[in-house]
């Protein structure tokens, strides 16, 4: 394949960028009263509006030419068909199979994996029914009231974000999440729990993840200090893993081990047994609605024409800003408190997937890849960093997310929230000219010299791009739909950039070095094996940790 930046499709986009980069969206809207209709898509209860972008129809056409040229369609089919598109680890990438709604076979190395998925879902349902009904009892005969998911990365971020997003639907045990190696997190959660009514879920595929086993071991110690009998562990700990021996050695009954597979990547695993904490909290029926919503996105991604394909449009707009406008970041701004962890979830989803500088061919890339993802829920963000979005020197493409119907109606709250939601995208697009700023100040009766002094500070360039996602209501189905759209966007961008979106080798070196340092700290003595800074920091730590003055 021709190098990305030398392909005719790329060169056509570059020429178009040079011709159109001075266009202002205000002028584009003024010139076309049908712009919203042309650049928005309805998918079930989700409306995707991408009209507030620095694009024309020609831009979309050229972006889709690049998408086709880079083999996105073919690689999409390879993913859905069980091809080993995770080339560095020689694995299939089949989180889509976890939410498939029919029995159409999906083969991985000659094996149809759909029966495995059905077995997993049935085991989850049986277990959830057992716990939620009160039939599963703790060591004193009391039912489970709280569950603690112990994991890290995809084994924590996914279920934690989904459980928080679906808080309104929780009618089972209360979910809690522990991931950090800092013992403070586990201590604070355990402080208010009763070991007699608490169930721990240890989520580690290999059952060797350092932080997870550290937290699980401390949770077990806390439990035994109160329960007093090792045999009771089996009533209060279950595992999400593939390491039967490790699970059994920990004291967990292997019958209470929920398996998942190599073709399920960590940051795509909430759709698997890793979502058990969510299913326990909201019930298996609602968890399967969540899966069905994601499947709806899968069908759309696989069947809709690129020009009307939401994930493909999301991805290519990101390419447009990242690679042509030089935008290094993207903000995700949910105007819904339940979605407050959504940006953090897709920090991992995007940055761990596409934070790569080596192509699948093993050579360094000479173009930008994954953006820095960040964000906070509105309206909090408006009073924190929106100043930079509106008047700063950085161009930051934004995704705005809101729901038309609130789950907690309260006076005028939702009207105020949604008004801000609409106003921010309008302000980012329109801006305010110097003449408009002067007219506004003059209308306030300010003296001419004061008008001249203040007006420049009250101007906004506008022309700052945003996508808008408007959901009818935050339901398990709609949450699954929205999440899967973002997943497929990440896949498309990785394909365009010719990188592997499904490994995370960049995190390994730090882990290896940490193990060496742990050994040194256990040995004591003065650190001498590292660079001067690391040696100095380790030695300072050892002194501080022992100084009782």
C-alpha positions as CSV (number, residue, x, y, z in Angstrom):
1,X,0.0,0.0,0.0
2,X,1.2,3.5,-0.8
3,X,2.4,5.6,2.1
4,X,-0.6,7.5,3.7
5,X,0.8,10.9,3.0
6,X,1.7,10.1,-0.6
7,X,-1.6,8.6,-1.6
8,X,-3.6,10.5,-4.2
9,X,-6.6,10.6,-1.8
10,X,-4.4,12.3,0.9
11,X,-3.0,14.7,-1.6
12,X,-6.5,15.7,-2.8
13,X,-7.5,16.4,0.8
14,X,-4.4,18.4,1.4
15,X,-5.1,20.6,-1.7
16,X,-8.7,21.0,-0.6
17,X,-7.6,22.0,2.9
18,X,-5.4,24.7,1.5
19,X,-8.3,26.0,-0.5
20,X,-10.9,25.8,2.2
21,X,-9.2,26.4,5.6
22,X,-10.2,30.0,5.7
23,X,-13.9,29.3,5.3
24,X,-16.0,30.3,8.4
25,X,-18.9,28.1,9.5
26,X,-21.0,31.1,10.1
27,X,-20.8,31.8,6.3
28,X,-21.5,28.2,5.5
29,X,-24.7,28.2,7.5
30,X,-25.8,31.6,6.1
31,X,-25.3,30.2,2.6
32,X,-27.2,27.0,3.1
33,X,-30.5,26.8,5.1
34,X,-30.5,23.0,4.6
35,X,-27.0,22.4,6.2
36,X,-28.4,20.7,9.3
37,X,-30.5,18.3,7.2
38,X,-27.5,17.5,5.0
39,X,-25.1,16.9,7.8
40,X,-27.0,15.1,10.5
41,X,-28.1,11.4,10.9
42,X,-30.8,9.8,13.0
43,X,-30.1,6.3,14.3
44,X,-32.9,5.1,16.5
45,X,-33.1,7.4,19.5
46,X,-29.8,9.0,18.7
47,X,-29.3,12.1,16.6
48,X,-25.8,12.8,15.3
49,X,-25.3,16.4,14.1
50,X,-22.0,17.1,12.5
51,X,-23.0,20.3,10.6
52,X,-20.9,22.5,13.0
53,X,-17.7,21.4,11.4
54,X,-15.3,23.1,9.0
55,X,-16.5,21.0,6.1
56,X,-18.4,21.2,2.8
57,X,-19.9,18.3,0.8
58,X,-16.6,18.2,-1.1
59,X,-14.8,17.7,2.2
60,X,-17.0,14.7,3.1
61,X,-16.5,13.2,-0.4
62,X,-12.7,13.5,-0.2
63,X,-12.6,12.1,3.3
64,X,-14.6,9.1,2.2
65,X,-12.3,8.6,-0.8
66,X,-9.5,8.4,1.7
67,X,-11.4,5.9,3.8
68,X,-12.1,3.6,0.9
69,X,-8.5,4.0,-0.4
70,X,-7.0,2.9,2.9
71,X,-9.0,-0.4,3.0
72,X,-11.3,0.4,5.9
73,X,-14.2,-1.5,4.3
74,X,-12.1,-4.6,3.9
75,X,-10.5,-4.5,7.3
76,X,-14.0,-4.0,8.9
77,X,-15.1,-7.2,7.2
78,X,-12.0,-8.9,8.4
79,X,-12.8,-7.9,12.0
80,X,-16.4,-9.1,11.9
81,X,-15.3,-12.3,10.3
82,X,-12.8,-13.2,13.0
83,X,-9.6,-12.3,11.1
84,X,-6.4,-11.9,13.2
85,X,-6.3,-8.1,12.7
86,X,-4.4,-7.7,16.0
87,X,-1.2,-8.5,14.1
88,X,1.3,-8.0,16.9
89,X,-0.4,-10.5,19.1
90,X,-1.8,-12.6,16.3
91,X,-5.3,-12.5,17.6
92,X,-8.8,-11.9,16.3
93,X,-10.7,-8.8,17.6
94,X,-14.3,-9.9,18.2
95,X,-15.9,-7.8,20.9
96,X,-18.7,-7.5,18.3
97,X,-19.5,-11.2,18.8
98,X,-20.2,-10.6,22.5
99,X,-23.3,-8.6,21.6
100,X,-24.5,-10.4,18.4
101,X,-28.2,-10.9,18.6
102,X,-28.6,-13.9,16.4
103,X,-27.0,-17.3,15.9
104,X,-25.0,-16.5,12.7
105,X,-21.7,-18.3,13.1
106,X,-18.6,-16.3,13.7
107,X,-15.4,-18.3,13.3
108,X,-12.1,-17.9,15.1
109,X,-9.5,-20.4,13.8
110,X,-12.2,-22.7,12.6
111,X,-14.3,-22.6,15.8
112,X,-17.7,-20.9,15.9
113,X,-17.5,-18.7,19.0
114,X,-21.2,-17.8,19.3
115,X,-22.1,-20.9,21.3
116,X,-19.3,-19.9,23.8
117,X,-20.9,-16.4,24.1
118,X,-24.3,-17.9,24.7
119,X,-22.9,-20.1,27.4
120,X,-21.2,-17.2,29.0
121,X,-24.4,-15.1,29.0
122,X,-26.4,-18.0,30.5
123,X,-23.9,-18.5,33.3
124,X,-24.0,-14.8,34.0
125,X,-27.8,-14.8,34.1
126,X,-28.0,-17.9,36.4
127,X,-25.5,-16.3,38.8
128,X,-27.2,-12.9,38.7
129,X,-30.6,-14.4,39.4
130,X,-29.1,-16.5,42.2
131,X,-27.5,-13.4,43.9
132,X,-30.2,-10.9,43.2
133,X,-33.0,-13.2,44.4
134,X,-31.2,-13.6,47.7
135,X,-30.7,-17.4,47.2
136,X,-26.9,-16.8,47.2
137,X,-26.1,-16.1,50.9
138,X,-23.0,-15.1,52.7
139,X,-21.3,-17.0,55.5
140,X,-23.9,-15.9,58.1
141,X,-26.9,-16.7,55.8
142,X,-27.6,-13.1,54.8
143,X,-28.1,-12.1,51.2
144,X,-25.6,-10.0,49.3
145,X,-26.1,-6.2,49.4
146,X,-22.9,-4.9,48.0
147,X,-20.5,-6.0,45.3
148,X,-16.9,-4.9,44.9
149,X,-15.3,-5.2,41.5
150,X,-11.5,-5.5,41.8
151,X,-9.7,-4.9,38.5
152,X,-7.7,-2.3,36.5
153,X,-7.7,-0.8,33.1
154,X,-10.5,-2.3,31.0
155,X,-11.5,-4.6,33.9
156,X,-12.4,-1.4,35.9
157,X,-13.0,1.5,33.6
158,X,-15.7,-0.2,31.5
159,X,-17.9,-1.6,34.3
160,X,-17.4,1.4,36.5
161,X,-18.4,3.9,33.8
162,X,-21.4,1.8,32.7
163,X,-22.6,1.1,36.3
164,X,-22.4,4.9,37.0
165,X,-24.1,5.8,33.8
166,X,-27.0,3.3,34.6
167,X,-27.3,4.2,38.3
168,X,-31.0,4.9,37.8
169,X,-31.5,1.3,36.8
170,X,-29.7,-0.3,39.8
171,X,-32.2,-2.4,41.7
172,X,-29.8,-5.1,43.0
173,X,-26.6,-5.1,45.1
174,X,-24.8,-1.8,45.2
175,X,-21.7,-1.8,43.0
176,X,-18.3,-0.5,44.1
177,X,-15.0,-0.4,42.2
178,X,-11.4,-0.8,43.2
179,X,-8.4,-0.4,40.8
180,X,-5.7,1.8,42.3
181,X,-2.6,0.3,43.9
182,X,-2.9,3.1,46.4
183,X,-4.5,1.3,49.4
184,X,-6.5,4.4,50.2
185,X,-9.1,3.5,47.6
186,X,-9.7,0.0,48.9
187,X,-9.7,1.3,52.5
188,X,-12.3,3.9,51.9
189,X,-14.6,1.5,50.1
190,X,-14.2,-1.3,52.8
191,X,-14.8,1.3,55.6
192,X,-18.6,1.3,55.0
193,X,-19.1,-2.4,54.0
194,X,-20.2,-5.4,55.9
195,X,-18.2,-8.6,55.1
196,X,-21.3,-10.7,55.8
197,X,-23.1,-9.1,52.9
198,X,-20.3,-8.2,50.5
199,X,-19.3,-10.1,47.3
200,X,-15.9,-9.5,45.7
201,X,-15.4,-9.9,41.9
202,X,-11.7,-10.3,41.0
203,X,-11.3,-9.4,37.4
204,X,-8.0,-10.5,35.8
205,X,-7.8,-12.6,32.7
206,X,-4.5,-14.2,33.6
207,X,-5.0,-13.8,37.4
208,X,-1.5,-12.3,37.5
209,X,-2.2,-8.6,37.2
210,X,-0.2,-7.0,39.9
211,X,-2.5,-4.2,41.1
212,X,-5.6,-6.5,40.9
213,X,-4.0,-9.3,43.0
214,X,-2.6,-6.8,45.4
215,X,-6.1,-5.4,46.1
216,X,-7.7,-8.8,46.0
217,X,-5.2,-10.1,48.6
218,X,-5.9,-7.2,50.9
219,X,-9.6,-7.6,50.5
220,X,-9.3,-11.2,51.3
221,X,-7.2,-10.4,54.4
222,X,-9.9,-7.8,55.5
223,X,-12.6,-10.4,55.0
224,X,-10.8,-13.2,56.9
225,X,-10.0,-10.9,59.8
226,X,-13.8,-10.7,60.3
227,X,-15.1,-14.0,59.0
228,X,-12.3,-16.0,60.5
229,X,-12.6,-19.1,58.3
230,X,-10.9,-19.7,54.9
231,X,-13.8,-21.8,53.8
232,X,-16.0,-18.7,53.7
233,X,-13.9,-17.1,51.0
234,X,-15.8,-19.2,48.3
235,X,-19.1,-17.6,49.4
236,X,-17.8,-14.0,49.0
237,X,-15.3,-14.1,46.1
238,X,-15.8,-14.9,42.4
239,X,-13.4,-14.5,39.5
240,X,-13.4,-13.2,36.0
241,X,-10.4,-15.1,34.6
242,X,-9.0,-17.9,32.4
243,X,-6.5,-19.1,35.0
244,X,-8.4,-21.9,36.8
245,X,-5.4,-22.9,38.9
246,X,-4.7,-19.4,40.1
247,X,-8.3,-18.8,40.9
248,X,-8.5,-22.1,42.9
249,X,-5.3,-21.3,44.8
250,X,-6.8,-18.0,45.9
251,X,-9.7,-19.8,47.5
252,X,-12.3,-19.2,44.8
253,X,-14.5,-22.1,43.7
254,X,-13.6,-22.7,40.0
255,X,-17.3,-23.1,39.4
256,X,-17.6,-19.4,40.2
257,X,-15.0,-18.4,37.6
258,X,-16.4,-16.6,34.5
259,X,-14.2,-17.0,31.4
260,X,-13.5,-14.7,28.5
261,X,-11.2,-15.1,25.6
262,X,-8.1,-13.9,23.8
263,X,-10.2,-12.3,21.1
264,X,-11.7,-9.9,23.8
265,X,-9.4,-7.0,24.4
266,X,-9.3,-5.5,27.8
267,X,-10.7,-2.1,26.8
268,X,-13.5,-3.8,24.9
269,X,-14.3,-6.3,27.6
270,X,-17.3,-4.7,29.4
271,X,-19.5,-6.6,26.9
272,X,-18.2,-9.9,28.3
273,X,-18.2,-11.4,31.8
274,X,-16.2,-8.3,32.8
275,X,-19.6,-6.7,32.9
276,X,-20.8,-9.0,35.7
277,X,-20.8,-6.3,38.3
278,X,-23.1,-4.2,36.0
279,X,-25.4,-7.2,35.4
280,X,-25.6,-7.9,39.1
281,X,-26.6,-4.3,39.8
282,X,-29.1,-3.7,37.0
283,X,-30.2,-7.3,36.2
284,X,-29.4,-9.5,33.3
285,X,-32.4,-8.3,31.2
286,X,-31.1,-4.7,31.2
287,X,-27.6,-5.9,30.6
288,X,-28.7,-7.7,27.5
289,X,-30.5,-4.5,26.4
290,X,-27.1,-2.8,26.8
291,X,-25.6,-5.4,24.5
292,X,-28.5,-5.0,22.0
293,X,-27.8,-1.3,21.8
294,X,-24.2,-2.0,20.9
295,X,-25.3,-4.5,18.3
296,X,-27.5,-1.8,16.7
297,X,-24.3,0.3,16.3
298,X,-22.5,-2.8,14.9
299,X,-25.2,-3.3,12.2
300,X,-25.1,0.4,11.3
301,X,-21.3,0.4,11.1
302,X,-21.3,-2.7,8.9
303,X,-24.2,-1.8,6.6
304,X,-24.5,1.9,6.2
305,X,-22.9,3.7,3.3
306,X,-19.7,5.6,4.4
307,X,-21.3,9.0,3.7
308,X,-24.2,8.1,6.1
309,X,-22.1,6.0,8.6
310,X,-21.8,7.7,11.9
311,X,-18.6,6.0,13.2
312,X,-16.9,6.5,9.8
313,X,-17.9,10.2,9.8
314,X,-16.7,10.6,13.4
315,X,-13.4,9.0,12.5
316,X,-12.8,11.0,9.3
317,X,-13.7,14.3,10.9
318,X,-11.1,13.4,13.5
319,X,-8.6,12.7,10.7
320,X,-9.5,16.1,9.2
321,X,-8.6,18.0,12.3
322,X,-5.8,15.9,13.6
323,X,-3.8,15.5,10.4
324,X,-4.7,18.6,8.4
325,X,-5.5,21.3,11.0
326,X,-2.9,19.9,13.5
327,X,-5.3,19.5,16.4
328,X,-3.7,17.3,19.0
329,X,-6.6,16.9,21.3
330,X,-10.3,16.2,21.3
331,X,-12.8,17.0,24.1
332,X,-15.8,14.8,25.1
333,X,-18.3,16.9,26.9
334,X,-21.4,15.0,28.3
335,X,-24.2,17.2,29.6
336,X,-25.4,14.4,31.8
337,X,-24.0,13.7,35.3
338,X,-24.5,10.0,34.9
339,X,-22.0,10.1,32.0
340,X,-19.3,11.9,34.0
341,X,-16.9,8.9,33.5
342,X,-17.5,8.6,29.8
343,X,-14.5,10.8,28.8
344,X,-12.2,8.9,31.1
345,X,-13.5,5.6,29.7
346,X,-12.6,6.7,26.1
347,X,-9.3,8.2,27.2
348,X,-8.3,4.5,27.5
349,X,-10.4,3.4,24.6
350,X,-8.8,5.9,22.3
351,X,-5.4,6.7,23.7
352,X,-4.4,3.1,24.5
353,X,-5.7,2.0,21.1
354,X,-4.3,4.7,18.8
355,X,-1.5,6.1,20.9
356,X,1.1,4.5,18.6
357,X,4.0,5.8,16.5
358,X,4.9,2.5,14.8
359,X,2.9,1.2,11.8
360,X,1.7,-2.3,11.4
361,X,4.7,-2.7,9.1
362,X,7.1,-2.0,11.9
363,X,8.3,1.4,10.8
364,X,7.8,4.9,12.4
365,X,4.9,6.9,11.1
366,X,5.5,10.4,9.7
367,X,2.1,11.8,10.6
368,X,0.0,12.4,13.7
369,X,-2.0,9.5,15.2
370,X,-4.2,9.3,18.2
371,X,-5.3,12.6,19.8
372,X,-5.3,13.3,23.5
373,X,-8.9,12.7,24.8
374,X,-10.2,14.7,27.7
375,X,-13.4,16.2,29.1
376,X,-15.7,16.8,32.0
377,X,-19.5,16.9,32.3
378,X,-21.3,20.2,31.5
379,X,-22.0,22.7,32.9
380,X,-19.0,22.2,35.2
381,X,-16.6,22.4,32.2
382,X,-18.0,25.7,31.2
383,X,-16.7,27.2,34.4
384,X,-13.4,25.5,34.1
385,X,-11.8,25.2,30.7
386,X,-14.4,26.5,28.1
387,X,-12.5,29.9,28.2
388,X,-9.7,28.2,26.3
389,X,-12.2,26.5,23.9
390,X,-13.7,29.8,22.9
391,X,-10.9,32.2,23.0
392,X,-7.7,30.2,23.4
393,X,-5.0,29.8,20.7
394,X,-5.6,26.0,20.5
395,X,-8.3,24.6,18.2
396,X,-10.0,21.8,20.1
397,X,-12.7,19.7,18.3
398,X,-15.5,18.9,20.7
399,X,-18.1,16.2,21.1
400,X,-21.2,17.3,23.0
401,X,-23.6,14.6,24.4
402,X,-27.0,15.2,26.0
403,X,-30.3,13.6,26.6
404,X,-33.7,15.1,25.7
405,X,-35.5,13.5,28.6
406,X,-33.9,13.7,32.1
407,X,-34.1,10.7,34.4
408,X,-34.4,12.9,37.4
409,X,-36.8,15.8,36.5
410,X,-36.4,18.6,39.0
411,X,-37.8,22.1,38.4
412,X,-36.0,24.0,35.7
413,X,-32.8,22.1,36.0
414,X,-33.0,20.3,32.7
415,X,-34.1,23.4,30.8
416,X,-31.1,25.3,32.1
417,X,-28.8,22.4,31.3
418,X,-30.0,21.8,27.8
419,X,-30.0,25.5,27.0
420,X,-26.4,25.7,27.9
421,X,-25.7,22.6,25.8
422,X,-27.2,24.2,22.7
423,X,-25.7,27.6,23.4
424,X,-22.2,26.3,23.7
425,X,-22.1,24.6,20.3
426,X,-23.7,27.7,18.7
427,X,-21.2,30.1,20.4
428,X,-18.2,27.9,19.3
429,X,-19.5,28.0,15.8
430,X,-20.7,31.6,15.5
431,X,-18.3,33.5,17.6
432,X,-18.7,37.3,18.0
433,X,-17.2,39.9,15.7
434,X,-15.6,43.1,16.8
435,X,-18.6,45.0,15.4
436,X,-21.0,42.9,17.3
437,X,-19.0,43.3,20.5
438,X,-18.9,47.1,20.1
439,X,-22.7,47.2,19.4
440,X,-23.4,45.2,22.6
441,X,-21.2,47.5,24.7
442,X,-22.7,50.6,23.2
443,X,-26.2,49.3,24.0
444,X,-25.1,49.1,27.6
445,X,-24.4,52.8,27.6
446,X,-20.6,52.6,27.9
447,X,-18.4,55.6,26.9
448,X,-16.8,55.4,23.5
449,X,-13.3,55.0,24.9
450,X,-14.4,52.2,27.2
451,X,-16.2,50.5,24.2
452,X,-12.9,50.6,22.2
453,X,-10.9,49.3,25.1
454,X,-13.2,46.4,26.0
455,X,-14.5,45.3,22.6
456,X,-11.4,43.3,21.5
457,X,-11.6,41.2,24.7
458,X,-15.2,40.4,24.0
459,X,-14.6,39.1,20.5
460,X,-14.7,35.3,19.7
461,X,-13.3,34.0,16.4
462,X,-15.9,31.2,16.4
463,X,-15.4,28.6,13.6
464,X,-14.6,26.1,16.3
465,X,-15.8,22.6,15.4
466,X,-18.1,20.3,17.3
467,X,-20.2,17.2,16.9
468,X,-23.5,16.9,18.8
469,X,-25.0,13.6,20.0
470,X,-28.6,14.0,21.3
471,X,-30.1,10.9,22.8
472,X,-33.8,10.7,23.6
473,X,-33.1,9.2,27.0
474,X,-30.2,7.5,28.8
475,X,-31.2,3.8,28.7
476,X,-29.1,0.7,28.7
477,X,-29.8,0.3,25.0
478,X,-28.8,3.8,24.1
479,X,-25.7,3.7,26.2
480,X,-24.5,0.6,24.4
481,X,-25.3,2.2,21.1
482,X,-23.3,5.3,21.9
483,X,-20.3,3.4,23.3
484,X,-20.1,1.1,20.2
485,X,-20.1,4.1,17.8
486,X,-17.1,5.4,19.6
487,X,-15.4,2.0,19.5
488,X,-15.8,1.8,15.7
489,X,-14.6,5.3,15.2
490,X,-11.3,4.4,16.9
491,X,-11.0,1.3,14.7
492,X,-11.5,3.4,11.5
493,X,-8.8,5.9,12.6
494,X,-6.4,3.2,13.4
495,X,-6.9,1.7,10.0
496,X,-6.3,5.0,8.3
497,X,-3.1,5.5,10.2
498,X,-2.0,1.9,9.5
499,X,-1.4,1.2,13.2
500,X,-2.6,-1.7,15.4
501,X,-5.3,-0.4,17.6
502,X,-5.5,-3.6,19.7
503,X,-2.3,-3.9,21.6
504,X,-0.8,-1.8,24.3
505,X,2.9,-2.6,24.4
506,X,3.8,0.9,25.5
507,X,2.8,0.2,29.1
508,X,5.1,-2.8,29.5
509,X,8.4,-1.1,30.1
510,X,7.2,0.9,33.1
511,X,5.8,-2.3,34.6
512,X,9.1,-4.2,34.2
513,X,11.1,-1.4,35.7
514,X,8.6,-1.2,38.6
515,X,9.2,-4.8,39.5
516,X,12.9,-4.3,39.6
517,X,12.5,-1.3,41.9
518,X,10.2,-3.2,44.2
519,X,13.0,-5.8,44.6
520,X,15.5,-3.0,45.4
521,X,13.1,-1.4,48.0
522,X,12.7,-4.8,49.7
523,X,16.5,-5.3,49.8
524,X,17.0,-1.8,51.3
525,X,20.3,-0.1,50.8
526,X,21.3,2.8,48.6
527,X,20.0,2.9,45.0
528,X,22.8,3.0,42.4
529,X,21.4,1.0,39.4
530,X,19.5,3.8,37.7
531,X,20.1,7.3,36.3
532,X,21.0,10.0,38.7
533,X,17.4,11.3,39.0
534,X,15.8,7.9,39.7
535,X,18.5,6.9,42.1
536,X,18.1,10.3,43.9
537,X,14.3,9.9,44.1
538,X,14.5,6.3,45.5
539,X,17.0,7.3,48.1
540,X,15.0,10.3,49.1
541,X,11.9,8.2,49.4
542,X,13.7,5.6,51.6
543,X,14.9,8.4,53.9
544,X,11.5,10.1,54.1
545,X,9.6,6.8,54.7
546,X,11.8,5.9,57.7
547,X,12.0,9.4,59.2
548,X,9.7,9.5,62.2
549,X,10.6,13.0,63.3
